[in-house]
Amino acid sequence: MRKGGVSEGLWEDDGKLNQGKGGHTFPQDPEMAKIRVLAVRRQDWSPSKFSVVCKKHFSPEDYQNTDSKKIQQKLKKTAVPSYFKWTICPSSAESNSKATEEAVRSQQRGM
């Protein structure tokens, strides 16, 4: 079965939606999956095992540093998609992503 993207759109300079660029499945960790579901802002929806978030919704800081030349980079466990059509600009999306990642880290430390 084909995987389906979950977002309504991606912010890009030319205003076009990103299509066919590959994506990332939702995490197995229920808390991180919930955070990603909230980030994509779809009401009354939950991801299936085939749901993906396009890689263009993630900032470069969301990926693990690796020397590997893999086609698909690996996301950090705390990565949250932040580039969307409702995002004013990429720099704010990066700030939002970093703030969310820090909130997740703080929550995990408190557990």
Residue pairs with C-beta under 8 A, 6 or more apart in sequence:
1 50
2 50
3 23
3 25
3 50
3 51
3 52
4 50
4 51
4 52
5 19
5 23
5 52
5 53
5 54
6 40
6 42
6 45
6 47
6 51
6 52
6 53
7 40
7 42
7 53
7 54
7 57
7 81
7 84
8 41
8 42
8 84
8 85
9 17
9 18
9 84
9 85
10 17
10 18
10 54
10 56
10 57
10 83
10 84
10 85
11 83
11 84
11 85
11 86
11 87
11 89
11 90
11 93
12 18
12 56
17 85
18 54
18 56
21 54
21 55
21 56
22 54
22 55
22 72
23 52
23 53
23 54
23 55
24 52
24 53
24 55
24 58
24 75
24 79
25 49
25 51
25 52
26 33
26 36
26 37
26 47
26 51
26 52
26 53
27 33
27 36
27 77
29 77
31 104
31 107
32 77
32 78
32 104
33 47
35 80
35 100
35 104
36 47
36 53
36 80
36 81
37 45
37 46
37 47
39 80
39 81
39 82
39 100
40 53
40 57
40 81
40 84
41 84
41 86
53 81
55 72
55 73
56 83
57 81
57 82
57 83
57 84
58 75
58 79
58 81
58 82
58 83
58 97
59 82
59 83
59 90
59 93
59 94
59 97
61 94
61 97
61 98
61 101
62 75
62 76
62 79
62 80
62 81
62 82
62 97
62 101
63 73
63 74
63 75
63 76
63 79
64 73
64 74
64 75
64 76
66 73
66 74
76 101
78 101
78 104
78 105
79 97
79 101
80 97
80 100
80 101
80 104
81 97
82 93
82 94
82 96
82 97
82 100
83 90
83 93
84 93
87 93
87 96
